[in-house]
Amino acid sequence: MNKKDYVLLAVLLTAAIVMLIPLRHRALADEAYIYVNGDLYGIYDLGVPQDIHIDNNGIGDDIAISGGTVYMKDATCPGRQCVASGHISRANESICCAPAGVLIVVHSDKNAEYDAITR
């Protein structure tokens, strides 16, 4: 490797690190909003551990809140991608179980960041 290769590598690493900084500083969420078929099913405090069971479209979803995070504990839908989504706790993150029509979105009251800026 010559000197130009090292400079290029340093620039690419710096750019990658700068792009990851906003993801690390997103506000932690306070509440989980659960929607079923587009309608608000309930608002749940992430500070209160609990289990929520939803039956819709012949599919059962088990949602769990613990440790300030929300996650899909189990689902009877085909594929189970919603279960593989893992734990979410930052503002504007979401989990969707499309076959059951269930959407979980975490929100924060802090308004510490923008979700998107457009012109």
Sequence and secondary structure as in RCSB ss.txt:
>XXXX:A:sequence
MNKKDYVLLAVLLTAAIVMLIPLRHRALADEAYIYVNGDLYGIYDLGVPQDIHIDNNGIGDDIAISGGTVYMKDA
TCPGRQCVASGHISRANESICCAPAGVLIVVHSDKNAEYDAITR
>XXXX:A:secstr
  HHHHHHHHHHHHHHHHHHHHHHT  B SEEEEEETTEEEEEEETTS EEEEEEETTEEEEEEEETTEEEEEEE
 SSS HHHHT  B BTT EEEETTTTEEEEEE SS  S S    
